[in-house]
Every structure is written in C-alpha cells, then in structure tokens.
Amino acid sequence: MRLRIKLVCTVTAMVFAVVVALSGLYLSQLLSERIDQTYLHNDIIAHQILLATRSALETGMKHYPKAASSPTALRAAMATVLQTDRTLQQVLQSVIRYSPTIYDITVADVNDISLVSTDPALQNQAVPIRPIFQQLQAAHSWQQFQTVFGPPKVYDIDLSLNRNGTRFLTVRVGVRTTFLRSELAPWLKLELAIMLLALIISIVLAALLSNMALRPLQVISDRLDQFMLHAPGATSEPELLPSPRDEISQVSSKIERIGQRMRSVEEVFTTLQSNLNQVMENLQDGIMLFTRDARAVMVSDSAQRFLGLQQKQILGMELHEIFDRQTALGQMVRRSFNARIPLLQQEVENEFGRPVQVSLDFIHGSMGDDPAETLGALLTLHDSESRKQIESELELSRRLADIGRLTSGVGHEVKNPINAIVVHLELLRGKLERSEPGAERHLEIIQGEIRRLDRVVQTLVDFSRPVDLALAMQDARGIISSVLALASPELEQRNVRIISVLPHQPIYARVDADLMRQALLNVVLNGAQAMSTGGELNVELRQEGRNATIHIRDQGCGIPKEIQDRIFNLYFTTKSDGTGIGLAMTYRILQLHNGSVTVESKVGEGTEFILRVPISSTRE
C-alpha cells in the first residue's frame, strides 16, 4: 500500500474515531438527560394519581361505614370506590392517552393485588414484579443504550399511601422502554448523518493533507542527493539507489547510507576519545583545553585538585568564571590568556597556599603565530609540592628501614652477652657470699646497670617491630579532647594553662585512636616540660585541604635550628631526664597513618608542632 493511501486512511480513521467518540458521548448524555426528564415527569404524574386516589377514598369511603370492621369488606369497598370514582378514572385515562412514555397505571393494596388498573388484564390480579425506574437511572451509559434499544422492558415508578405509619396501598406507574426509543430515534438518525458527513469531509481533508505533507519529502530527498554527492569520499557519479515504493522509503534509504558513513567516522572518533580519556585519567598534572572563546572543552581528573571544582562543573565554563581575579593564579592565567602571551612553567601559589607551576600554550591555525588565528589554548597545572612531599616520604621510609635493621642487629648482638654476664654474676655472687660487704654492693650496681641496658635494648626492638593498626573512622575533636583531659593534672602541676580551639563541625579521619592519643600526648607533655615556669599551651584543630592539622604551640625556650632535624631521631634528647623515645614514636605513628609531623621553633619564643592526618569525606 502506498504512503499516500496509508496517510488518507489514517487521517480518516482518526477523524472518524473522534466523531464517533463525540457522538457517542453526546448520545449518552442525551439519553441520560432524557431518562431523568422521563422520571421527573412521570413522578409528578404518579403524585397526581396518588392525590386523586386519596381524595376518592376520603369521599367514597363515607358510604361504607361498616367496611373497616373486616379486611375483606374494606378491600372490596376500596376497590368499588376507586373503580367508580369518575375523577380518578378521568385522570387515569388522560394520562394513558397523552403521556407518550407511560405503559400502564395500577393501584394495588398491601398484598400487591390490583384495586384499579388501566390494563383490564390486571384487574383484581397480582401485580407483576418489575424493576424500579431508579435502576435505569443509575446504570452506566452503555447499559442504558442496551436497555432502551434492546428488547422491550417495563420499569415501575412506585408511590405508597400510608395509614397509621404503615403502607396502605401503592400507586405503580409503568414506563416502557420502547417509548423512550421512539423519542431518541430522530436524534440517533441525525448523529448518523453527521458521522457520514464527517467521514466524507475527513477523506477530502486527508487527501489534501497528504499532498501537503509529502511535498517537503521530495525536497529533502533532493538535498540528501546533493549532500551524498559532495560528502567526503563520494564519487562524482551519483549512487544508483533501489527504487522504493514511497517517498518515506526513499528518504530512509538515503539517510541510512549517510548514517553508515557517520557511524564509521564515529567509531574512529570514539576510539581516539577513549585512548585520550585513559591518558587524561593517569595524568597527575591538571590539563585543561580551552576554545577560542575561552570555554573549557576538555578537563583532566587531576585539575579539580588545583581548582576545588568538580570536572562536570568546569566543562563548558569560561576561563574567567573558573579563575578568580582575586587570586594570584587567577590573575596570571587571565592576564596571559587575554594578551595571548604563553606561560612556561611559571610558579605561583593557589588559594590554598600550595605552589603550582603553570604553563599556557596557544594553538594556532595555518597562519602561524598570528593571534587572530588562535584556535584555543592548553593549560597545564603542576603541583611541585607533591613531588617534594613524595621525595620526603621516600627519604623517611629509607631512614625507618635503616633504623629497623640497626635495632634488630643491636638487639641480637647485645642481648646474648648481657644474658651471659648475668649468669656469671650470679655465680660470682655465690662465691663471694663470705667476702666484704663492699664487693656485694659493686655487684648489685653492675647488675642494675646491665638490667637498665637490657630495658634500653628491648625498647629499641619494640620500636622497630611492625605495628598492626586498628583503623576506624574517628572524630579528631574527640581524640584531642580525651588527650587534654588525660594530661590536665600534670599540666596544672606545671602551672600550664591549655587553650584549645576546636571547630564546630566534626572532622573525620580513619586512624588508630589509641596510637593517635599516644602521639598527641607525647607532643603535649613535651611542650609542657619545655615551659619550666609555666605558660600557655595552644592546641588548635583545622581542616587544611584534604588534611586535618593539629597545631600545638608552647611558650618554652625553643629549639635551636641546627638540631631541629634531629629531634625525631630515636634516643635523641636535650633533657637531662629524657629518653629520646617520645617524639620518635610520634613521628613513626604519623607516618603509619600516611601523615606527617613538622616543627617550627624560635629560640626564646617557643615551639609549634604541626601534625597532619588525611581526612575522610564520608563517615562510615
């Protein structure tokens, strides 16, 4: 079937369906209204008959004063009165003659036996059971259609006359559905005529619409031919296409051929883009590609570390929206881009205070370095501090490995001789039991020193032994508060006042809580011991970038610059009663948590220790 015929049939069917739906809705509404009007009209007639029946009984029953003594006599009297009352009979005959929808009228007693009826066959007979008219009113539209235009049925409208609160007699007005059908038949014929006219009009309109709709397809087909002829890789001779049956098929065939060419180009582009994305993901430097109008079209994952923005946010933004002119980095990049002046590894601090090397290269067209032919720019951000930090951590790892090998060797070489000396001293003690008391005292001193040496060696071995971390998500504020509460008694004895500054929001880090408390306690006590006459010990928690930093500042005598690099070495101490283990242990604990500890000190002013631990973005 050709497209034109399909289009005509489709439009015709749609219009015809709409007309049928609207006509059906109109007929159903009309039928429902007509049924309601029939009920209201016949209900009024039923009330009139009930009133006439009541009036006839009040007048006629005066001639039968003894009828109330017997139910049989009472019924016979009522039947005689109703059948002989001329007014009631005139009302019944006029209703039957002039009401087009009423089938019959019956007045029945309490046992549903007819007293008077317009149907002679029902006289003094049991009234047939019929559905009430309200059921037809409450039915759905389709059920009403089936009832009215189906087999003939009679519905009753009932009204009761009560006596002393009980039903005395009933007036039943029968309504036949065929009478309703005769009233609706003219309207149904009109609707059928309207639907036939709408069908003819829809066919004409569909034919005109098909001509208007298919004319642009021929124009599109001609343009597709021109595009295929001038497309890259196309031959000078037009391709011989099969002759489709309709215009849509012709256009679809040509679009399919163009789509095949585009898919082949897209596969090559997708492969190149995938390779480029893999390279960009593995880069540690921030790479950003801008168009001529300064819009970011390519951003590496590492760029968000330098700018504090997500990759999805940066894509599509202008360079002037990404870099704030209030920062040194933003001023340098904006000024260089506006002047079209390249940057070659210029070092500047970003808003986080970290040194960044910036390179900006411009991409030019075929005219060389002409600024007017600039196609875009490539921006590179390099974190020089991260490289220095990695080198520092490697050096630290090397030092810790050397200490481990040293302590293991010392423990092995020293412990055995000490054990032998202790055994021989015990033997010597037994031989000199009867000697002078002075020799015994010297032996006790030697034994005590050997035990002290054994404790030192054991401490060295424990320091180099691997530690199993019990990592868990912890709020750094809670760890600091517990350490300050633990150290407060000793600090009060030394006349040291604690000033702690903790943020309102929690700062979570994945750490071993016990080891972190030990590291902080070593630094806090070391600061308190440095203030011989007391003073203030400031403890402050901050979030700096991706680290939680703890600043512990005292007002002690300070540490000379020449020994600041040695204070974290094992057994190095400047105190007469110090062991040189506390700060070394703190240094080791921070390194186990991928953190760091640094010191800033001025002689005579005080010392500040800065502990850094990586934070976690979410709480587990």
Secondary structure by P-SEA (a helix, b strand, c coil): ccaaaaaaaaaaaaaaaaaaaaaaaaaaaaaaaaaaaaaaaaaaaaaaaaaaaaaaaaccccccccccccaaaaaaaaaaaaaacaaaaaaaaaaaacccccccccccccccccccccccccccccccccccccccccccaaaaaaaaaccbbbbbbbbbbbccccccbbbbbbbbaaaaaaaaaaaaaaaaaaaaaaaaaaaaaaaaaaaaaaaaaaaaaaaaaaaaaaccccccccccccccccaaaaaaaaaaaaaaaaaaaaaaaaaaaaaaaaaaaaccbbbbbbcccccccccccccccccccccccccccccccccccccaaaaaaaaaaaacccccbbbbbccccbbbbbbbbbbbcccccccccccbbbbbbbbaaaaaaaaaaaaaaaaaaaaaaaaaaaaaacaaaaaaaaaaaaaaaaaaccccaaaaaaaaaaaaaaaaaaaaaaaaaaaacbbbbbcccccaaaaaaaaaaaaaaaaaaabbbbbbbbbcbbbbbbcaaaaaaaaaaaaaaaaaaacccbbbbbbbbbbccccbbbbbbbcccccccccccccccccccccccccccaaaaaaaaaaaaccbbbbbbbcccbbbbbbbbbbbcccc
